[in-house]
């Protein structure tokens, strides 16, 4: 089982790094919007300046929907209520749309977080599932793995 997981992880990493489209189903307009939503969800830190929980939800709703939006709103609101010295800058280095149709898309993203205070960085892989909602493409599930 361990070798199988390693092989799957390696295949995902090669696919992500080489930019191979696993399904070949890419609509340019939708692809651009999906990539923009994922990039914004990772890189936009405007939510840290929200003055109310309602404002927090409005900011996050540009990228997220459903239960994930509700959960992130609560967690992010609790986080900014704390006195923190977080000095991270998070960027998306590469995005791969694995599959896409008119209703849903699955996306992998290589994410880099840099601690601007001590210049160390951490690489992560984000797995995102987006749905095509009345408000456009939104993330309704995600997993971030270091």
MODELLER restraints for C-alpha pairs under 7 A, 6 or more apart:
rsr = mdl.restraints
at = mdl.atoms
rsr.add(forms.Gaussian(group=physical.xy_distance, feature=features.Distance(at['CA:16:A'], at['CA:96:A']), mean=5.99, stdev=0.5))
rsr.add(forms.Gaussian(group=physical.xy_distance, feature=features.Distance(at['CA:16:A'], at['CA:108:A']), mean=6.94, stdev=0.5))
rsr.add(forms.Gaussian(group=physical.xy_distance, feature=features.Distance(at['CA:19:A'], at['CA:96:A']), mean=6.31, stdev=0.5))
rsr.add(forms.Gaussian(group=physical.xy_distance, feature=features.Distance(at['CA:21:A'], at['CA:97:A']), mean=6.77, stdev=0.5))
rsr.add(forms.Gaussian(group=physical.xy_distance, feature=features.Distance(at['CA:21:A'], at['CA:98:A']), mean=5.99, stdev=0.5))
rsr.add(forms.Gaussian(group=physical.xy_distance, feature=features.Distance(at['CA:22:A'], at['CA:98:A']), mean=5.28, stdev=0.5))
rsr.add(forms.Gaussian(group=physical.xy_distance, feature=features.Distance(at['CA:22:A'], at['CA:99:A']), mean=6.98, stdev=0.5))
rsr.add(forms.Gaussian(group=physical.xy_distance, feature=features.Distance(at['CA:23:A'], at['CA:98:A']), mean=6.25, stdev=0.5))
rsr.add(forms.Gaussian(group=physical.xy_distance, feature=features.Distance(at['CA:23:A'], at['CA:99:A']), mean=5.64, stdev=0.5))
rsr.add(forms.Gaussian(group=physical.xy_distance, feature=features.Distance(at['CA:25:A'], at['CA:99:A']), mean=6.43, stdev=0.5))
rsr.add(forms.Gaussian(group=physical.xy_distance, feature=features.Distance(at['CA:25:A'], at['CA:100:A']), mean=5.96, stdev=0.5))
rsr.add(forms.Gaussian(group=physical.xy_distance, feature=features.Distance(at['CA:26:A'], at['CA:100:A']), mean=6.39, stdev=0.5))
rsr.add(forms.Gaussian(group=physical.xy_distance, feature=features.Distance(at['CA:34:A'], at['CA:137:A']), mean=6.15, stdev=0.5))
rsr.add(forms.Gaussian(group=physical.xy_distance, feature=features.Distance(at['CA:35:A'], at['CA:95:A']), mean=6.79, stdev=0.5))
rsr.add(forms.Gaussian(group=physical.xy_distance, feature=features.Distance(at['CA:37:A'], at['CA:63:A']), mean=5.45, stdev=0.5))
rsr.add(forms.Gaussian(group=physical.xy_distance, feature=features.Distance(at['CA:37:A'], at['CA:138:A']), mean=6.85, stdev=0.5))
rsr.add(forms.Gaussian(group=physical.xy_distance, feature=features.Distance(at['CA:39:A'], at['CA:92:A']), mean=6.00, stdev=0.5))
rsr.add(forms.Gaussian(group=physical.xy_distance, feature=features.Distance(at['CA:40:A'], at['CA:63:A']), mean=6.91, stdev=0.5))
rsr.add(forms.Gaussian(group=physical.xy_distance, feature=features.Distance(at['CA:41:A'], at['CA:63:A']), mean=5.50, stdev=0.5))
rsr.add(forms.Gaussian(group=physical.xy_distance, feature=features.Distance(at['CA:42:A'], at['CA:90:A']), mean=6.59, stdev=0.5))
rsr.add(forms.Gaussian(group=physical.xy_distance, feature=features.Distance(at['CA:42:A'], at['CA:91:A']), mean=6.62, stdev=0.5))
rsr.add(forms.Gaussian(group=physical.xy_distance, feature=features.Distance(at['CA:42:A'], at['CA:92:A']), mean=6.87, stdev=0.5))
rsr.add(forms.Gaussian(group=physical.xy_distance, feature=features.Distance(at['CA:43:A'], at['CA:90:A']), mean=5.52, stdev=0.5))
rsr.add(forms.Gaussian(group=physical.xy_distance, feature=features.Distance(at['CA:43:A'], at['CA:91:A']), mean=5.40, stdev=0.5))
rsr.add(forms.Gaussian(group=physical.xy_distance, feature=features.Distance(at['CA:47:A'], at['CA:56:A']), mean=5.74, stdev=0.5))
rsr.add(forms.Gaussian(group=physical.xy_distance, feature=features.Distance(at['CA:47:A'], at['CA:59:A']), mean=6.01, stdev=0.5))
rsr.add(forms.Gaussian(group=physical.xy_distance, feature=features.Distance(at['CA:47:A'], at['CA:60:A']), mean=6.95, stdev=0.5))
rsr.add(forms.Gaussian(group=physical.xy_distance, feature=features.Distance(at['CA:48:A'], at['CA:80:A']), mean=6.18, stdev=0.5))
rsr.add(forms.Gaussian(group=physical.xy_distance, feature=features.Distance(at['CA:50:A'], at['CA:56:A']), mean=5.28, stdev=0.5))
rsr.add(forms.Gaussian(group=physical.xy_distance, feature=features.Distance(at['CA:53:A'], at['CA:77:A']), mean=6.09, stdev=0.5))
rsr.add(forms.Gaussian(group=physical.xy_distance, feature=features.Distance(at['CA:56:A'], at['CA:73:A']), mean=6.17, stdev=0.5))
rsr.add(forms.Gaussian(group=physical.xy_distance, feature=features.Distance(at['CA:56:A'], at['CA:77:A']), mean=6.87, stdev=0.5))
rsr.add(forms.Gaussian(group=physical.xy_distance, feature=features.Distance(at['CA:57:A'], at['CA:73:A']), mean=5.37, stdev=0.5))
rsr.add(forms.Gaussian(group=physical.xy_distance, feature=features.Distance(at['CA:60:A'], at['CA:69:A']), mean=6.84, stdev=0.5))
rsr.add(forms.Gaussian(group=physical.xy_distance, feature=features.Distance(at['CA:61:A'], at['CA:69:A']), mean=6.59, stdev=0.5))
rsr.add(forms.Gaussian(group=physical.xy_distance, feature=features.Distance(at['CA:63:A'], at['CA:138:A']), mean=5.18, stdev=0.5))
rsr.add(forms.Gaussian(group=physical.xy_distance, feature=features.Distance(at['CA:63:A'], at['CA:139:A']), mean=6.04, stdev=0.5))
rsr.add(forms.Gaussian(group=physical.xy_distance, feature=features.Distance(at['CA:64:A'], at['CA:138:A']), mean=4.97, stdev=0.5))
rsr.add(forms.Gaussian(group=physical.xy_distance, feature=features.Distance(at['CA:64:A'], at['CA:139:A']), mean=4.58, stdev=0.5))
rsr.add(forms.Gaussian(group=physical.xy_distance, feature=features.Distance(at['CA:64:A'], at['CA:140:A']), mean=5.94, stdev=0.5))
rsr.add(forms.Gaussian(group=physical.xy_distance, feature=features.Distance(at['CA:65:A'], at['CA:138:A']), mean=5.83, stdev=0.5))
rsr.add(forms.Gaussian(group=physical.xy_distance, feature=features.Distance(at['CA:65:A'], at['CA:139:A']), mean=6.07, stdev=0.5))
rsr.add(forms.Gaussian(group=physical.xy_distance, feature=features.Distance(at['CA:65:A'], at['CA:140:A']), mean=5.30, stdev=0.5))
rsr.add(forms.Gaussian(group=physical.xy_distance, feature=features.Distance(at['CA:66:A'], at['CA:140:A']), mean=6.10, stdev=0.5))
rsr.add(forms.Gaussian(group=physical.xy_distance, feature=features.Distance(at['CA:68:A'], at['CA:140:A']), mean=5.68, stdev=0.5))
rsr.add(forms.Gaussian(group=physical.xy_distance, feature=features.Distance(at['CA:68:A'], at['CA:141:A']), mean=6.47, stdev=0.5))
rsr.add(forms.Gaussian(group=physical.xy_distance, feature=features.Distance(at['CA:87:A'], at['CA:115:A']), mean=5.72, stdev=0.5))
rsr.add(forms.Gaussian(group=physical.xy_distance, feature=features.Distance(at['CA:87:A'], at['CA:116:A']), mean=5.71, stdev=0.5))
rsr.add(forms.Gaussian(group=physical.xy_distance, feature=features.Distance(at['CA:87:A'], at['CA:117:A']), mean=6.33, stdev=0.5))
rsr.add(forms.Gaussian(group=physical.xy_distance, feature=features.Distance(at['CA:88:A'], at['CA:113:A']), mean=6.29, stdev=0.5))
rsr.add(forms.Gaussian(group=physical.xy_distance, feature=features.Distance(at['CA:88:A'], at['CA:114:A']), mean=5.47, stdev=0.5))
rsr.add(forms.Gaussian(group=physical.xy_distance, feature=features.Distance(at['CA:88:A'], at['CA:115:A']), mean=4.50, stdev=0.5))
rsr.add(forms.Gaussian(group=physical.xy_distance, feature=features.Distance(at['CA:88:A'], at['CA:116:A']), mean=5.87, stdev=0.5))
rsr.add(forms.Gaussian(group=physical.xy_distance, feature=features.Distance(at['CA:89:A'], at['CA:113:A']), mean=5.58, stdev=0.5))
rsr.add(forms.Gaussian(group=physical.xy_distance, feature=features.Distance(at['CA:89:A'], at['CA:114:A']), mean=5.25, stdev=0.5))
rsr.add(forms.Gaussian(group=physical.xy_distance, feature=features.Distance(at['CA:89:A'], at['CA:115:A']), mean=6.54, stdev=0.5))
rsr.add(forms.Gaussian(group=physical.xy_distance, feature=features.Distance(at['CA:89:A'], at['CA:116:A']), mean=6.83, stdev=0.5))
rsr.add(forms.Gaussian(group=physical.xy_distance, feature=features.Distance(at['CA:90:A'], at['CA:111:A']), mean=7.00, stdev=0.5))
rsr.add(forms.Gaussian(group=physical.xy_distance, feature=features.Distance(at['CA:90:A'], at['CA:112:A']), mean=5.69, stdev=0.5))
rsr.add(forms.Gaussian(group=physical.xy_distance, feature=features.Distance(at['CA:90:A'], at['CA:113:A']), mean=4.27, stdev=0.5))
rsr.add(forms.Gaussian(group=physical.xy_distance, feature=features.Distance(at['CA:90:A'], at['CA:114:A']), mean=6.37, stdev=0.5))
rsr.add(forms.Gaussian(group=physical.xy_distance, feature=features.Distance(at['CA:91:A'], at['CA:111:A']), mean=5.80, stdev=0.5))
rsr.add(forms.Gaussian(group=physical.xy_distance, feature=features.Distance(at['CA:91:A'], at['CA:112:A']), mean=5.38, stdev=0.5))
rsr.add(forms.Gaussian(group=physical.xy_distance, feature=features.Distance(at['CA:91:A'], at['CA:113:A']), mean=6.43, stdev=0.5))
rsr.add(forms.Gaussian(group=physical.xy_distance, feature=features.Distance(at['CA:92:A'], at['CA:109:A']), mean=6.60, stdev=0.5))
rsr.add(forms.Gaussian(group=physical.xy_distance, feature=features.Distance(at['CA:92:A'], at['CA:110:A']), mean=5.96, stdev=0.5))
rsr.add(forms.Gaussian(group=physical.xy_distance, feature=features.Distance(at['CA:92:A'], at['CA:111:A']), mean=4.60, stdev=0.5))
rsr.add(forms.Gaussian(group=physical.xy_distance, feature=features.Distance(at['CA:92:A'], at['CA:112:A']), mean=6.33, stdev=0.5))
rsr.add(forms.Gaussian(group=physical.xy_distance, feature=features.Distance(at['CA:93:A'], at['CA:110:A']), mean=5.52, stdev=0.5))
rsr.add(forms.Gaussian(group=physical.xy_distance, feature=features.Distance(at['CA:93:A'], at['CA:111:A']), mean=5.78, stdev=0.5))
rsr.add(forms.Gaussian(group=physical.xy_distance, feature=features.Distance(at['CA:93:A'], at['CA:112:A']), mean=6.68, stdev=0.5))
rsr.add(forms.Gaussian(group=physical.xy_distance, feature=features.Distance(at['CA:94:A'], at['CA:109:A']), mean=5.59, stdev=0.5))
rsr.add(forms.Gaussian(group=physical.xy_distance, feature=features.Distance(at['CA:94:A'], at['CA:110:A']), mean=5.20, stdev=0.5))
rsr.add(forms.Gaussian(group=physical.xy_distance, feature=features.Distance(at['CA:95:A'], at['CA:108:A']), mean=5.92, stdev=0.5))
rsr.add(forms.Gaussian(group=physical.xy_distance, feature=features.Distance(at['CA:95:A'], at['CA:109:A']), mean=4.41, stdev=0.5))
rsr.add(forms.Gaussian(group=physical.xy_distance, feature=features.Distance(at['CA:95:A'], at['CA:110:A']), mean=6.57, stdev=0.5))
rsr.add(forms.Gaussian(group=physical.xy_distance, feature=features.Distance(at['CA:96:A'], at['CA:107:A']), mean=5.68, stdev=0.5))
rsr.add(forms.Gaussian(group=physical.xy_distance, feature=features.Distance(at['CA:96:A'], at['CA:108:A']), mean=5.21, stdev=0.5))
rsr.add(forms.Gaussian(group=physical.xy_distance, feature=features.Distance(at['CA:96:A'], at['CA:109:A']), mean=6.22, stdev=0.5))
rsr.add(forms.Gaussian(group=physical.xy_distance, feature=features.Distance(at['CA:97:A'], at['CA:106:A']), mean=6.04, stdev=0.5))
rsr.add(forms.Gaussian(group=physical.xy_distance, feature=features.Distance(at['CA:97:A'], at['CA:107:A']), mean=4.44, stdev=0.5))
rsr.add(forms.Gaussian(group=physical.xy_distance, feature=features.Distance(at['CA:97:A'], at['CA:108:A']), mean=6.45, stdev=0.5))
rsr.add(forms.Gaussian(group=physical.xy_distance, feature=features.Distance(at['CA:98:A'], at['CA:106:A']), mean=5.50, stdev=0.5))
rsr.add(forms.Gaussian(group=physical.xy_distance, feature=features.Distance(at['CA:98:A'], at['CA:107:A']), mean=5.50, stdev=0.5))
rsr.add(forms.Gaussian(group=physical.xy_distance, feature=features.Distance(at['CA:99:A'], at['CA:105:A']), mean=5.39, stdev=0.5))
rsr.add(forms.Gaussian(group=physical.xy_distance, feature=features.Distance(at['CA:99:A'], at['CA:106:A']), mean=5.31, stdev=0.5))
rsr.add(forms.Gaussian(group=physical.xy_distance, feature=features.Distance(at['CA:100:A'], at['CA:106:A']), mean=6.62, stdev=0.5))
rsr.add(forms.Gaussian(group=physical.xy_distance, feature=features.Distance(at['CA:103:A'], at['CA:131:A']), mean=5.73, stdev=0.5))
rsr.add(forms.Gaussian(group=physical.xy_distance, feature=features.Distance(at['CA:103:A'], at['CA:132:A']), mean=5.02, stdev=0.5))
rsr.add(forms.Gaussian(group=physical.xy_distance, feature=features.Distance(at['CA:104:A'], at['CA:130:A']), mean=5.52, stdev=0.5))
rsr.add(forms.Gaussian(group=physical.xy_distance, feature=features.Distance(at['CA:104:A'], at['CA:131:A']), mean=4.43, stdev=0.5))
rsr.add(forms.Gaussian(group=physical.xy_distance, feature=features.Distance(at['CA:104:A'], at['CA:132:A']), mean=5.92, stdev=0.5))
rsr.add(forms.Gaussian(group=physical.xy_distance, feature=features.Distance(at['CA:105:A'], at['CA:129:A']), mean=5.78, stdev=0.5))
rsr.add(forms.Gaussian(group=physical.xy_distance, feature=features.Distance(at['CA:105:A'], at['CA:130:A']), mean=5.16, stdev=0.5))
rsr.add(forms.Gaussian(group=physical.xy_distance, feature=features.Distance(at['CA:105:A'], at['CA:131:A']), mean=6.55, stdev=0.5))
rsr.add(forms.Gaussian(group=physical.xy_distance, feature=features.Distance(at['CA:106:A'], at['CA:128:A']), mean=5.73, stdev=0.5))
rsr.add(forms.Gaussian(group=physical.xy_distance, feature=features.Distance(at['CA:106:A'], at['CA:129:A']), mean=4.61, stdev=0.5))
rsr.add(forms.Gaussian(group=physical.xy_distance, feature=features.Distance(at['CA:106:A'], at['CA:130:A']), mean=6.38, stdev=0.5))
rsr.add(forms.Gaussian(group=physical.xy_distance, feature=features.Distance(at['CA:107:A'], at['CA:127:A']), mean=5.84, stdev=0.5))
rsr.add(forms.Gaussian(group=physical.xy_distance, feature=features.Distance(at['CA:107:A'], at['CA:128:A']), mean=5.04, stdev=0.5))
rsr.add(forms.Gaussian(group=physical.xy_distance, feature=features.Distance(at['CA:107:A'], at['CA:129:A']), mean=6.38, stdev=0.5))
rsr.add(forms.Gaussian(group=physical.xy_distance, feature=features.Distance(at['CA:108:A'], at['CA:125:A']), mean=6.87, stdev=0.5))
rsr.add(forms.Gaussian(group=physical.xy_distance, feature=features.Distance(at['CA:108:A'], at['CA:126:A']), mean=5.60, stdev=0.5))
rsr.add(forms.Gaussian(group=physical.xy_distance, feature=features.Distance(at['CA:108:A'], at['CA:127:A']), mean=4.74, stdev=0.5))
rsr.add(forms.Gaussian(group=physical.xy_distance, feature=features.Distance(at['CA:108:A'], at['CA:128:A']), mean=6.35, stdev=0.5))
rsr.add(forms.Gaussian(group=physical.xy_distance, feature=features.Distance(at['CA:109:A'], at['CA:125:A']), mean=5.70, stdev=0.5))
rsr.add(forms.Gaussian(group=physical.xy_distance, feature=features.Distance(at['CA:109:A'], at['CA:126:A']), mean=5.01, stdev=0.5))
rsr.add(forms.Gaussian(group=physical.xy_distance, feature=features.Distance(at['CA:109:A'], at['CA:127:A']), mean=6.61, stdev=0.5))
rsr.add(forms.Gaussian(group=physical.xy_distance, feature=features.Distance(at['CA:110:A'], at['CA:124:A']), mean=5.92, stdev=0.5))
rsr.add(forms.Gaussian(group=physical.xy_distance, feature=features.Distance(at['CA:110:A'], at['CA:125:A']), mean=4.78, stdev=0.5))
rsr.add(forms.Gaussian(group=physical.xy_distance, feature=features.Distance(at['CA:110:A'], at['CA:126:A']), mean=6.39, stdev=0.5))
rsr.add(forms.Gaussian(group=physical.xy_distance, feature=features.Distance(at['CA:111:A'], at['CA:123:A']), mean=5.74, stdev=0.5))
rsr.add(forms.Gaussian(group=physical.xy_distance, feature=features.Distance(at['CA:111:A'], at['CA:124:A']), mean=5.01, stdev=0.5))
rsr.add(forms.Gaussian(group=physical.xy_distance, feature=features.Distance(at['CA:111:A'], at['CA:125:A']), mean=5.89, stdev=0.5))
rsr.add(forms.Gaussian(group=physical.xy_distance, feature=features.Distance(at['CA:111:A'], at['CA:126:A']), mean=6.82, stdev=0.5))
rsr.add(forms.Gaussian(group=physical.xy_distance, feature=features.Distance(at['CA:112:A'], at['CA:121:A']), mean=6.66, stdev=0.5))
rsr.add(forms.Gaussian(group=physical.xy_distance, feature=features.Distance(at['CA:112:A'], at['CA:122:A']), mean=5.72, stdev=0.5))
rsr.add(forms.Gaussian(group=physical.xy_distance, feature=features.Distance(at['CA:112:A'], at['CA:123:A']), mean=4.62, stdev=0.5))
rsr.add(forms.Gaussian(group=physical.xy_distance, feature=features.Distance(at['CA:112:A'], at['CA:124:A']), mean=6.28, stdev=0.5))
rsr.add(forms.Gaussian(group=physical.xy_distance, feature=features.Distance(at['CA:113:A'], at['CA:121:A']), mean=5.43, stdev=0.5))
rsr.add(forms.Gaussian(group=physical.xy_distance, feature=features.Distance(at['CA:113:A'], at['CA:122:A']), mean=5.28, stdev=0.5))
rsr.add(forms.Gaussian(group=physical.xy_distance, feature=features.Distance(at['CA:113:A'], at['CA:123:A']), mean=6.52, stdev=0.5))
rsr.add(forms.Gaussian(group=physical.xy_distance, feature=features.Distance(at['CA:114:A'], at['CA:120:A']), mean=5.71, stdev=0.5))
rsr.add(forms.Gaussian(group=physical.xy_distance, feature=features.Distance(at['CA:114:A'], at['CA:121:A']), mean=4.23, stdev=0.5))
rsr.add(forms.Gaussian(group=physical.xy_distance, feature=features.Distance(at['CA:114:A'], at['CA:122:A']), mean=6.55, stdev=0.5))
rsr.add(forms.Gaussian(group=physical.xy_distance, feature=features.Distance(at['CA:115:A'], at['CA:121:A']), mean=6.16, stdev=0.5))
rsr.add(forms.Gaussian(group=physical.xy_distance, feature=features.Distance(at['CA:123:A'], at['CA:146:A']), mean=6.40, stdev=0.5))
rsr.add(forms.Gaussian(group=physical.xy_distance, feature=features.Distance(at['CA:124:A'], at['CA:144:A']), mean=6.62, stdev=0.5))
rsr.add(forms.Gaussian(group=physical.xy_distance, feature=features.Distance(at['CA:124:A'], at['CA:145:A']), mean=5.48, stdev=0.5))
rsr.add(forms.Gaussian(group=physical.xy_distance, feature=features.Distance(at['CA:124:A'], at['CA:146:A']), mean=4.38, stdev=0.5))
rsr.add(forms.Gaussian(group=physical.xy_distance, feature=features.Distance(at['CA:125:A'], at['CA:144:A']), mean=5.76, stdev=0.5))
rsr.add(forms.Gaussian(group=physical.xy_distance, feature=features.Distance(at['CA:125:A'], at['CA:145:A']), mean=5.26, stdev=0.5))
rsr.add(forms.Gaussian(group=physical.xy_distance, feature=features.Distance(at['CA:125:A'], at['CA:146:A']), mean=6.44, stdev=0.5))
rsr.add(forms.Gaussian(group=physical.xy_distance, feature=features.Distance(at['CA:126:A'], at['CA:142:A']), mean=6.95, stdev=0.5))
rsr.add(forms.Gaussian(group=physical.xy_distance, feature=features.Distance(at['CA:126:A'], at['CA:143:A']), mean=5.73, stdev=0.5))
rsr.add(forms.Gaussian(group=physical.xy_distance, feature=features.Distance(at['CA:126:A'], at['CA:144:A']), mean=4.34, stdev=0.5))
rsr.add(forms.Gaussian(group=physical.xy_distance, feature=features.Distance(at['CA:126:A'], at['CA:145:A']), mean=6.32, stdev=0.5))
rsr.add(forms.Gaussian(group=physical.xy_distance, feature=features.Distance(at['CA:127:A'], at['CA:142:A']), mean=5.44, stdev=0.5))
rsr.add(forms.Gaussian(group=physical.xy_distance, feature=features.Distance(at['CA:127:A'], at['CA:143:A']), mean=5.19, stdev=0.5))
rsr.add(forms.Gaussian(group=physical.xy_distance, feature=features.Distance(at['CA:127:A'], at['CA:144:A']), mean=6.34, stdev=0.5))
rsr.add(forms.Gaussian(group=physical.xy_distance, feature=features.Distance(at['CA:128:A'], at['CA:139:A']), mean=6.53, stdev=0.5))
rsr.add(forms.Gaussian(group=physical.xy_distance, feature=features.Distance(at['CA:128:A'], at['CA:141:A']), mean=5.85, stdev=0.5))
rsr.add(forms.Gaussian(group=physical.xy_distance, feature=features.Distance(at['CA:128:A'], at['CA:142:A']), mean=4.41, stdev=0.5))
rsr.add(forms.Gaussian(group=physical.xy_distance, feature=features.Distance(at['CA:128:A'], at['CA:143:A']), mean=6.69, stdev=0.5))
rsr.add(forms.Gaussian(group=physical.xy_distance, feature=features.Distance(at['CA:129:A'], at['CA:139:A']), mean=5.74, stdev=0.5))
rsr.add(forms.Gaussian(group=physical.xy_distance, feature=features.Distance(at['CA:129:A'], at['CA:140:A']), mean=6.06, stdev=0.5))
rsr.add(forms.Gaussian(group=physical.xy_distance, feature=features.Distance(at['CA:129:A'], at['CA:141:A']), mean=5.12, stdev=0.5))
rsr.add(forms.Gaussian(group=physical.xy_distance, feature=features.Distance(at['CA:129:A'], at['CA:142:A']), mean=6.27, stdev=0.5))
rsr.add(forms.Gaussian(group=physical.xy_distance, feature=features.Distance(at['CA:130:A'], at['CA:137:A']), mean=6.19, stdev=0.5))
rsr.add(forms.Gaussian(group=physical.xy_distance, feature=features.Distance(at['CA:130:A'], at['CA:138:A']), mean=5.20, stdev=0.5))
rsr.add(forms.Gaussian(group=physical.xy_distance, feature=features.Distance(at['CA:130:A'], at['CA:139:A']), mean=4.17, stdev=0.5))
rsr.add(forms.Gaussian(group=physical.xy_distance, feature=features.Distance(at['CA:130:A'], at['CA:140:A']), mean=5.67, stdev=0.5))
rsr.add(forms.Gaussian(group=physical.xy_distance, feature=features.Distance(at['CA:131:A'], at['CA:137:A']), mean=5.59, stdev=0.5))
rsr.add(forms.Gaussian(group=physical.xy_distance, feature=features.Distance(at['CA:131:A'], at['CA:138:A']), mean=5.56, stdev=0.5))
rsr.add(forms.Gaussian(group=physical.xy_distance, feature=features.Distance(at['CA:131:A'], at['CA:139:A']), mean=6.42, stdev=0.5))
rsr.add(forms.Gaussian(group=physical.xy_distance, feature=features.Distance(at['CA:131:A'], at['CA:140:A']), mean=6.71, stdev=0.5))
rsr.add(forms.Gaussian(group=physical.xy_distance, feature=features.Distance(at['CA:132:A'], at['CA:138:A']), mean=6.52, stdev=0.5))
